[in-house]
Structures are given as structure tokens and as C-alpha cells.
């Protein structure tokens, strides 16, 4: 696939529409090679990826449910169950975070997060180029220590999001994209 065609054709697929096949661990390693080419001020390589598949997705769902119950004690059973189910919608989930080098003299934490986000985008494009579908999911769990700690992240680390990966059950209709000229200014 041509690189421009790949990037212009990539779009998020809702996690509930993702099914097998998903890339195996060897494919993930190959795809991650694209992530390693992200811009990285200071060559800190802050990006980290955690494969979550099979029964471990249920474990992640329990973490999401428990974190919601702590974060929002008035959550009802339906909300807790919904949080629990978010981890099992796709056959493969990758947690992506920036392992922050604190107080770096030249590379502030935000630049380490930006490098990780760039690596993540490279990975999303590579997944698309290989025929997989994916979506980046963020939200309250990414900022919740009750999610980060059980995944092995330190308090200083930044959980950028969860990539849900698989193959779309139905062909997703192309999304209408904005005109780039609406976002461009000339100084």
C-alpha cells in the first residue's frame, strides 16, 4: 500500500465492530518497528506497549470496573458492567504509555508524551497497512492510578491510551474528513 494512500485511508473502527483475526505477537513486534521510528527528542525511547489478549482482557475489565467504583462511588451496576465490558470488545488491546524520565534537563515530560503519541500513530498506520482495524481509546481510565498501578505503571508515567485491534466485522463507511485549509493559517 502506498504510504499516502495508507494514511489517507486510515480511520478508527469502533471496538465493538472488531473481531478476529488480530495480529499475533510476532506480527505486533514487526508492526512496532514503525513505532520505533517516531520523533524522539533526546533519544529517550519513552514509549511502552503492553499486549492484553484472551483472558487478560477480562482482568483488564475488572481493573476498569474497580477503578470506576473507586472514582465514582455512586456508579450503578449497569455503569460498572459497562466499564468492565470495555476491555473485551476487541480481540486484542495494547496499553500504550510514556515511561517518563523526570526532571530531564532537555526533554520535558510533555515531549516524552508527544514522542509516545507519535509512536502510537505510526503503529495505527502500520496496522491499517497490514489490513487490521483499530481504535485508540482514552478517557478517565488513562488518568486513574487505580488503572495504571495494576498494569505496572509508575505514578510518574503517562498512560496515553488503549489501542483496540482486530478485523472489522462489517466494512466501515468512510468518515467525512474536514478540509485541511480550514486548519491552516499563513503568518
Secondary structure, DSSP 4 states (H G I P E B T S, - for coil): --HHHHHHH-----GGGEES----HHHHHHHHHHHTTS--GGG---EEEEEEETTHHHHHHHHHHHHHHHH-TT--HHHHHHHHHGGGSSSEEEEEEE---TT-SS--HHHHHHHHHHHHHHHHHHHHHTT-EEEEE-SGGGG-HHHHGGGT--TTSEEEEEEEEEEESSPPPPPP---GGGG----
